[in-house]
């Protein structure tokens, strides 16, 4: 069935304007309009969220790809020019596929844990999934009672947190923090920050990590509406304990804020305090920022912007007083539709690269932040959106939204095929316009 090409992943089209195949179950072994992916906590699988963007099915899904099989049975046997696309079903752990709401946006794995979080716009939820690689078949990936999985494998209401969450949840950032007890021991909490695409809101959830035996869902503690419309990214400055940066689609600046809470009274003390703004003054306009990432050492921040299409470089190193300098220092031209950014520093290498997907032009730019220029361009499948890096296998998994595939990229700088697409998981779908 040909798929309708609708909009780039700003994902702004209302579900009510589109047909909904409410009675058609989604495939458990296929990818359809994928929007997000993440390595599972054990690093052995890639969790891929299919958004069901054309509403051809009753639900979206999250499935698991076996990465050892991808590496040994696919990539290692590819010729120098790469492999022809292959069906994804042969690498999918079909018994583990779960059904979610439609219009998934971001998928993020909690640090050093077994839990993954998914923002879903269709049911306005923060959905959480638990991963246990040692569990029996059909119980490894769950968003329901592991001991009694429903036949539909649809996420239950406990795992779909909707309270305290406004429309269009989008990007996810997780900050783990420990709070010592006076009597010894400590409480470990994941603070989950969720941005919203069509408002100036950032929502904050508290997820108990230790003790884990209570298995509680994340709890909403704060909704802050202080930001310009269209918050696309929230990131913690790596060199600070609590300074965050936010990028938006309707501001010519980055916005900083601090997050504070009293460990004895989360409900009464959790708050966001806005800090200074950082003008994106190296661009003629600069109001449409799509993503924000930091360098590994925290001395630089990188922002993808569509007005004009560019990667903006921000000096975030600390001055003599320990404050971030927060000044824009340059920009690198990109092709149309810059979307999400990925920082890649291979193990054992001092070099770092920024990978910038250009959704409208089917390519990924590789930026050297020291040279402040593009050093490579990767030609991709149709609609590249997000790149997930795998330090164990030195591979990248590029989610191609429009054609519903995953491109496998060689990320080993010592390889003769460095930055080449080695294989494509999924047969590219032909798309047609919606008119």
N, C-alpha and C positions, 0 to 999 in steps of 0.2 A: 504494500500500500504506500503510494507516494506521500510524503509528509509536506505539510504546508509551511512555507517559510513566512514567519510572522514578523518578529522584531528581534533585534540584537538583545543579548542578556542584560538589558536594563529591566526586563521582565515587568513592564508597566501595564500590559494589557489586562483588563479585568476579565476574570473567569466567566462572568455572566454574559460576556459578548461572544462567547465561543460555544460550539456544541460540546456536550458532555456525554461520552459513551458510558453511562453509569453502570450498565450491566456487563461490560466487557472487561474481564480480568486482565491485568497486565502480564506480560511474559515474565517468567521467573529466571530465564536464561538469556535475556536480551537487554540492550541498552537503547533508550529512546529519549532523545533530547537531554543528554546529561548536562548537569550544571555544576556539580561539585564532586570532589573525591578527596580521600584521605587515606594514608597508610593506617592500618589497624594497629592497635597497641603492640602486638607481637611483631609487627613489621613484615609478616609473611603474606599479607593480603592487601589488596587495594579495594577499599569500599567506594563504590560508585553510586551516586544518587541520580536517578533518571527523573526528570521533572514532569513528564507527561504534558508537555507544554501545549500540544495541540488537542489535549483532552480526548485522545483516541481511546483511552482506557479509563477505568473507574478510579485508579490510584496511580501514584508514582511508586518507585521502589528504591531500595538500597540493596545492592548485590555485592558479592565478594569475588574478586579475581585472584586466582592462585599465582602468586608472583614467581615462585620457584619454577612452576611449569612454564610461565611466560618466558623466563630466562633460559631454561634448559631445552625446552621443546620448540621454542619459536625463535628467540633472538639469536641464540648461539648457532643456529643452523642457517641464518640468513646470509645470502651472498653480499658482496661488498656494496652493491647498490640498494640493498634492503629487500625485504620480502613483499610479496603481494598481500593485500588484506586478507585476513582469515576470520571465520565466524567466531564471535566471542564466546559462544556457548561451550566450546571445548575447554575453556579456562574458568568457567563460572562454577562456584559451589552452589548448585541450584537449590539444594535443600535448605540453604541458609538465607535465601532472599526474603526480605521483609517488605511489606506494603506500607507506604506512607501517604500523606496527603500530596496533592499535586502542587506544582510550582516550588520545588525545593530550591534553596538559594545557596547556602554554605554548609559544609560539613567539616567539623573540627574535632580532633581527638584530644582528650584531656591529657595533661602531662602525667606520665608514670602511672597510668591507671588503665581501667578496662572499659571506659565509657567514651562514647562519641556523641556529639551534639549536632543536630540538623535544624536549620531554620526553614520553615515551610510557610509559604505565603497563602496557599490555598485554604488551609484551616487555621491560619494565623497562630502557629504554634512553634515552640521550641521543643522539638522531639528528641528524646535521648535513647540511645541504643547501647546495649551491653555486649561485650565481646569476651568469650571464654574459649580459647582455641583447644582446650583439653576436654570440652564437653562433647557429648554424643552428637552424631549427625542430626541436624535440624535444631540444635540447641546452642550452637556456637555464637550466632548473631541473633539477638532477641530484642524486641521492644514490647514484650508481654511477659507473662509468667513462664520462666524457663522450664519449669517442671510440667506445665500443662499448656504447650503452645496451641493457639487456635488453628483450626484447619486453614483458615484464610491467611494466616501469618500477618495479619494486619496489626499495626501498633495500637495498643489499647489506650484508654483515656489517661491512665496513670503516667504513661510515657510521652503523652502529648500535653505539654504544659501550655495552657492558653491564658490563664489568669495573669494579669499584670503585663500583658503583651499587646501593644497596639498594632495596627495594620502594617503590612509589608516588612516583616523582620528580615534582616539581610545578613550582614557580616557578623562573625563571632570572634571574640577575643577572650582567652581564658587566662586569669592570673591566679596562681596557687599561693596561698599564704598560710603560715602556721602561727598559732596563738598558744603560748604556754599557759598551763594552769598553775595556780598557786600551790596546789597539792602535788605537783609533778605531772609529767605527761603533757600532751598538747592536743589541740584540736586543729585539724587541717581542713581548709576550706578552699574550694574553687570559686572565684568570683567570675561570673560569665557576663560579658558585656555584649549586647546585641544592638546593632545599629538598625535604623529604619530608612528605607529608600525614599519614601514620599512624605517624610516629616523631619522635624529637627530634633528627633527624640533618640535618646540612648537608654535602653533598659538594662538593669543590672539584676542578676540572679545569684543566689547563694546556694552552692551545692556542697553538702557535707561529704568529705572524703574519708576522714578518720573520726569516729569508727564507721566502717563500711557496713557492718552487719544490719543496720537499720534500713539500708537500701532506699533512701528517701529521694524523691524527685527534686530537681532544683526549685528553689523557692524565690518568688519575686520580692525584691526588697526596695527597688527604686526605679522610678521613671523620671528622666530629666529631659525637659524640652527646651534647653537653652541654646541649641545649636541651629545654624541655618538649615534650610530644607535640604533633604537628600543626603543623609549621612551615609557614606559609602565604606568607611574604614575607621577602625579604632585600634591603635597600637600603643603598647607600653614602651617608653624609652628604656632601652636595656641598661643604661648607666645610672638610672634613678630607681628609687623604690616605689614611686607612686605617681609619676608624671606621665600622662597619656596624651596622645596626639590624635586628632580627628580630621578626616578629609571629607569634604562635601561636594555635591554637584552644583551648589548655588552660592558659592563664596569664592572670592579671589585670595583667600587666606587659609592656612592651616590653623586649627584651634587647639590650644593646649588646655588640659584640665588636670586637677589632682583628685584622687579618690581616697577617702578616709572613712574609717569606721572604728567603733569601740568594740573590741572583741567580747565584752560582757553585755553589750546591748546593740546587736546588729540593727534591730528594727528602728531604734530611736536615734542612731548616730550616723548611719550610712549616708554619705552625701558626695556630690560632685561640686567642686569649686572651679570655676573657669579661670584660666590664666591668660597669658598674653597671646595674641594672634601673630602668625608669621606670614607676612605678605608674600604672595607668589609673584614677585615683581620682576621676574626675568622674562615673563611672557606678556604679549600684548593684551590679552584678556585674562586667561588663567582661572576662570570661574568654575570649570567642569572637571573636578578631580575624581578619579575612579578607583584608585587604590593607593595604599601607603605601606611601605615596608622600611625596616631599618637594616643597616649593615650589621654584620655579625658583631663587630666591636662597638656598635652604637654611635660611632662618630659621624655617620651620615644617615639621612633619611631620603627615600626616593618616592616620588609621587608621579603616577601616570595621570595625564591631563589631556582632555580633548579640545581645549580652546586656547592655543592650537594643539595638534597632536604631538605630544612631547613627554619626555621623562624629565622631571624637575629634580635637581639635586639640592639638598638642604644640609648645611653644616650644623650638626647637632652635638659636636664635641663639647666637652666641659671646659669652661674658662678657669682662671686661677682661683675663682671663688666657688667653683663646683657647680656653676649654672650652665645649662646648654646655651650655646651661642645662637642657635636658631636664626640662621640667615641663609637665604637662598643664594647659591653660588654659581648656578649654571643650569643649562637645559640641553637635552639631546633630542633632535628631531626624530619622530616616529611616523609610521604610516597610519592610515585612517583606523579609527576605532580602538585605540589603546585601552586595554582592560586590566587584567590582574598581573601582579608582579611577583616574581620569585627570586630570592637570593640564593645563589649556589656557591658554596665554598667546599670543594671536594676534600675528603680526609687526607691530611698530609700535604696539602697545597696551601701556600700563603695567598694565592690569588683568589679574588672573588668576582663573580659576575652577576649581573641583574638580567633576568629574562623577562621581557615585556611582551605579552600577547597583543597582537593587533587583529582584533576580531573581524573587521571589515575587509582586510586584505589577505587573510589566510597565511599569516606568518608570525614568527616570534623573533624579536630583535634581541641580540645578546650584547649587553652594554658592559664595557670596562669602566668602572667608576673612577679609576685613577686617570685614565686617558680621557675620560669624559666623551666617549664616542662609541658607536656601534662597531663591534669587531666581527660580527657574524650575523647572518639572517637565516633562520630555519623556515623553509617552505613547509606548510602544514596542511592538514585537512581543513574542511570548510567550517568556519566559525570557531577558531581556537579561543578557549576561554581561560582555563587555569592549568598550570603545570605543577605536578607533585614530584618532588625529588626523593630518590631512594639512595641513601648513602651506602647501604650494604652492597647493592648490585651496581651502583654507579649508573643508574638509569633514571630517566624522567618519564612521567606518564601525563601526556597532554590531552585534556578533555576537549573534544571538538563537538560543540553544541549542535550545529546545524546538521551535520552528516551522521551524528550519533556514533562516533568512534573514539578510540583511545590511541593516540600515536605514541609509540615507544621510542624515546630519544636517547642516544648514547651520550652520557654526561661524563665520560672518562677523558680528561685532558690528554692522557698518554695514548689514547686510541687514535688510529688513523681515521676513524669514523666519528670523531668527537663532534657533537652537535648535529649529527645526521639522524634522520628518522630511520630507525632500523626495521620497524614493523608497525602494522596497523591492526589493532584488535577491533573487529567489527567490519562488516561490509558497508562502505559509504552509501548512505541513503540519497536517492535523488529527491530534490525538493522542487516544489513549484510555488508560484506566488499565490497569494490568497485572494486575488481579484478575478 
